[in-house]
Amino acid sequence: MKKKVIQSFSPEQTQNIGKICSAWLRPGDCIPLFGDLGSGKTCFVQGVAKGLGVSDSIIVNSPSFTLINCYEARIPLYHIDLYRINSEEELEDIELMDLIAGHCITLIEWPQLIIPKLHEIPLQIDFVWDMTSENRRTLVFTADSRFNDLFRSLTNDHSGN
């Protein structure tokens, strides 16, 4: 597994990083997103959704209370937030493993409980909020060799220009 560290200086840059990443995601990918509240996970998911073609009329937001948001796109996107799941029993009750198998891309916030159940983690992203700056975030990508081209395409200029 290789690592790549990227700095983002605005929500728009974090969204653009997500949009860039969407080009390398495949059906069946389950990507854990680690980070504290406000660290940029949902901004990243918004960018992935845009890159996959989710309609601009659809609001992509955190599923903190609904647990799962599903978005129609060229590859269906599931955005899962496990913040409120406190045990493996609760995790089993929502039958998440059945949902994430197969035809969709799944991005999971607060994935700690589900990590042991995942067969493969091709990409993991850790989000770190630099508390000395309102907008600065560090994204640490850990990925298998399939994402080498993604790593080459990610630079510290994510403005989309």
C-alpha positions as CSV (number, residue, x, y, z in Angstrom):
1,M,0.0,0.0,0.0
2,K,1.2,3.5,-0.9
3,K,0.5,6.8,0.7
4,K,-0.1,10.2,-0.7
5,V,-0.6,13.4,1.4
6,I,-2.6,16.2,-0.1
7,Q,-3.4,19.6,1.3
8,S,-6.7,21.3,0.7
9,F,-7.3,25.0,1.6
10,S,-11.0,25.3,0.9
11,P,-14.2,23.2,0.7
12,E,-14.1,23.7,-3.1
13,Q,-10.6,22.2,-3.3
14,T,-11.7,19.2,-1.2
15,Q,-14.7,18.7,-3.5
16,N,-12.4,18.9,-6.5
17,I,-10.1,16.3,-5.0
18,G,-13.2,14.0,-4.7
19,K,-14.2,14.7,-8.3
20,I,-10.7,13.8,-9.5
21,C,-10.8,10.5,-7.4
22,S,-14.2,9.5,-8.9
23,A,-12.5,8.7,-12.2
24,W,-10.6,5.9,-10.6
25,L,-13.4,4.3,-8.6
26,R,-15.2,1.2,-9.8
27,P,-18.4,-0.7,-8.9
28,G,-17.8,-2.7,-5.8
29,D,-15.3,-0.2,-4.3
30,C,-15.9,0.4,-0.6
31,I,-13.8,3.3,0.6
32,P,-13.5,4.1,4.3
33,L,-13.3,7.8,5.2
34,F,-11.7,8.5,8.6
35,G,-11.7,11.9,10.3
36,D,-13.2,14.0,13.0
37,L,-16.4,16.0,12.6
38,G,-15.9,18.9,10.2
39,S,-12.7,17.4,8.7
40,G,-14.0,17.4,5.1
41,K,-15.4,14.0,4.5
42,T,-18.8,15.1,3.2
43,C,-17.2,17.8,1.0
44,F,-15.1,15.0,-0.5
45,V,-18.2,12.9,-1.1
46,Q,-19.9,15.9,-2.8
47,G,-17.0,16.0,-5.2
48,V,-17.1,12.3,-5.9
49,A,-20.9,12.6,-6.6
50,K,-20.3,15.4,-9.0
51,G,-17.6,13.4,-10.8
52,L,-19.9,10.4,-11.1
53,G,-22.6,12.6,-12.6
54,V,-25.1,13.0,-9.8
55,S,-27.4,15.8,-10.9
56,D,-26.6,19.3,-9.7
57,S,-30.2,19.5,-8.5
58,I,-29.6,16.8,-5.9
59,I,-28.2,18.0,-2.5
60,V,-25.4,15.7,-1.3
61,N,-25.3,15.9,2.4
62,S,-24.2,13.8,5.4
63,P,-26.5,10.9,6.2
64,S,-25.8,11.3,10.0
65,F,-29.4,10.6,10.9
66,T,-30.5,8.5,7.9
67,L,-27.3,6.4,7.9
68,I,-27.4,5.9,4.1
69,N,-27.9,8.3,1.2
70,C,-28.1,6.7,-2.2
71,Y,-27.4,8.7,-5.4
72,E,-28.2,7.8,-9.0
73,A,-25.1,8.3,-11.2
74,R,-23.3,6.5,-14.0
75,I,-22.2,4.2,-11.1
76,P,-24.6,4.3,-8.2
77,L,-23.1,6.0,-5.1
78,Y,-23.9,5.0,-1.5
79,H,-22.8,7.5,1.2
80,I,-22.9,5.9,4.6
81,D,-22.4,7.5,8.0
82,L,-21.9,5.1,10.9
83,Y,-21.3,7.8,13.5
84,R,-24.5,6.7,15.4
85,I,-23.8,3.0,15.2
86,N,-22.3,1.9,18.6
87,S,-22.0,-1.9,18.3
88,E,-21.4,-4.8,15.9
89,E,-25.0,-5.9,16.7
90,E,-26.4,-2.6,15.5
91,L,-24.2,-2.9,12.4
92,E,-25.6,-6.3,11.6
93,D,-29.2,-5.1,12.1
94,I,-28.9,-2.7,9.2
95,E,-27.6,-5.5,6.9
96,L,-24.9,-3.2,5.5
97,M,-22.8,-5.9,4.0
98,D,-25.6,-6.9,1.7
99,L,-26.0,-3.3,0.6
100,I,-22.4,-2.6,-0.3
101,A,-21.7,-5.7,-2.3
102,G,-21.8,-5.4,-6.0
103,H,-22.8,-2.7,-8.4
104,C,-22.2,0.5,-6.5
105,I,-19.4,2.7,-5.1
106,T,-19.7,3.0,-1.3
107,L,-18.1,5.8,0.8
108,I,-18.3,5.2,4.5
109,E,-17.8,7.8,7.2
110,W,-16.9,6.6,10.7
111,P,-16.1,3.1,9.3
112,Q,-14.3,1.7,12.4
113,L,-16.9,-1.0,13.1
114,I,-17.1,-2.2,9.6
115,I,-13.4,-2.3,8.7
116,P,-12.9,-5.9,10.0
117,K,-15.8,-7.1,7.8
118,L,-14.5,-5.7,4.6
119,H,-12.7,-8.2,2.3
120,E,-10.8,-5.6,0.4
121,I,-9.9,-1.9,1.0
122,P,-8.4,-0.6,-2.2
123,L,-8.4,3.0,-1.0
124,Q,-8.6,4.6,2.4
125,I,-8.6,8.3,3.1
126,D,-7.8,10.0,6.4
127,F,-9.0,13.6,6.8
128,V,-7.2,15.9,9.3
129,W,-8.4,19.4,10.1
130,D,-5.6,21.8,10.9
131,M,-7.3,23.7,13.7
132,T,-5.0,26.7,13.2
133,S,-6.8,27.4,9.9
134,E,-10.6,27.3,9.3
135,N,-10.3,25.8,5.8
136,R,-7.0,23.8,5.7
137,R,-7.4,20.0,5.6
138,T,-4.8,17.3,5.1
139,L,-6.0,14.2,3.2
140,V,-3.9,11.1,3.6
141,F,-4.6,8.5,0.9
142,T,-3.6,4.9,1.4
143,A,-4.1,2.8,-1.6
144,D,-3.1,-0.3,-3.6
145,S,-1.2,-0.1,-6.9
146,R,-4.5,0.3,-8.8
147,F,-4.4,4.0,-7.7
148,N,-0.9,4.9,-8.9
149,D,-2.3,7.0,-11.7
150,L,-4.6,8.8,-9.2
151,F,-1.7,9.6,-7.0
152,R,0.1,11.1,-10.1
153,S,-2.9,13.2,-10.9
154,L,-3.3,14.6,-7.4
155,T,-1.2,17.7,-6.9
156,N,-1.6,20.6,-4.5
157,D,-3.4,22.6,-7.1
158,H,-7.0,21.4,-6.9
159,S,-8.7,24.5,-8.2
160,G,-9.8,22.7,-11.3
161,N,-7.9,25.2,-13.5
